[in-house]
Amino acid sequence: MGYFMKETAKLTYKEKSIELPVTEGTFGEKGLDISKLRATTGLITFDPGSVNTGSCNSSITYLNGEEGILLYRGIPIEQLAEKSTFLETAYLLIYGKLPNQDENKYFSESIINHSMLHESVKDFYSGVPATAHPMAVCSAVIGALATFYPDALDPRNERHVEISIHRLIAKLPTIAAYSYKKSIGQPFMYPDDSLDYCSNYLRMMFSVPCAEYYADPVIAKALDVLFILHADHEQNCSTSTVRLVGSSMANLFASISAGISALWGPLHGGANQAVIEMLQNIHEDGGNINKYIDKAKDKNDPFRLMGFGHRVYKNFDPRSRILKKYCQGVLDTMGVYEPYLEIAMKLEDIALKDDYFIEKKLYPNVDFYSGIIYRAMKIPLNMFTVLFAIGRLPGWIAQWVEMHRDKHFKIGRPRQIFTGAKKTHYEPIEERQ
Ligand code: SDX
């Protein structure tokens, strides 16, 4: 919990001064507590995009953007990527500690045993066009799960929340695979309880009734690492969305459905798809990398180097470093030559020596290399952000649960500075211009 320091900050406004308490986090980050600001001064703060505003205390994930540090419940992401599994990391994020043998067995088995969907869920898929983007389908179907489990929606009932957590983590891969099968006109493949989480997902994606697909263990492991790297990232756009929706006491399915929609945007999770589209354009344009570096720097050109830049990381994104190493291994295993990897590495090399990127502290983020690995796995482009959602699900859940347990719990309701018309009056239509 944020610790209130003896320190305060003095705010003087119109000859009146107030002392605002300073709260301090575990690693010394400090926050000005303005919860009494309006009541004592009539002032509110103004901070578009909450660039300078903390929304909560949290003990789940720590980022140090200056030093490129990412810890899940205190454990460095590098150690989890090397030694853990996605389901174990999900347990760590949600329950606050690594599971012991019994806890791990119960959690993993429960997830496997809830991976099937109610047969009526398939009817949702028959209602969407084959061209539907899977993020739209996944958001809709996840939200609709609340209609199948009306008896387990109370955010303050521990048992309701527990079973909903297991159902969500278990069923999202199935929902995702079904959205892919729908888009290519193939029959849905049921989950296979004998497989691990990632192998099960890949089998549902690529098996057909007449030909089984069993993922190469190297590929399944690479996907597991990708999910670990995406599992949480403190108060990013989609996590803040999950918290905001949950703060109205909406159920967990509704909150996660909103998070999936927020993640879809190309400035957020949709960037992994946008990176590949960008690399494809550069490749088809003859690989003229400097042309695109110049476009990214041109204020009058809307082009951005997708997969570069981050609100928090003003140094390297540790996840991107891990993924860059993984890329070549997966490509070698798949026996794939990927020209996009060469372009990506040249882009990174040139950009990191360019003053524009150096001054604005723009480094490759998690999305810059992840798409290259997904391509090598033969994951279709419009499923990339869905994989981000599968990975981020435990983080969304952990943050939502933490919010409900927070003694400062309140419904989220930001203020505004009104800049519209002064008070006017209604004009009859015949008098209007
Ligand atoms: C994710 O928050 C999280 O933790 C997110 C995430 C997670 O795990 O949840 O890490 C996942 O969303 C990663 C980010 C994926 N998005 C992209 O790769 C899209 C490209 N990147 C950007 O659009 C941008 O960098 C953001 C959205 C990531 C961050 O935007 P900010 O913090 O609001 O910064 P900004 O847009 O104000 O940019 C600051 C300056 C601007 O120049 P000036 O107006 O100050 O002159 O840097 C420039 C921008 O024009 N800039 C870029 C750039 N990113 C920022 N210029 C060229 N290419 C880019 N990619």
Residues whose N, C-alpha, C, O or C-beta is under 5 A from the ligand:
A	BS01	SDX	H233 N236 C237 P266 L267 H268 G269 A271 A296 F303 R304 L305 M306 G307 F308 G309 H310 R311 K360 N365 D367
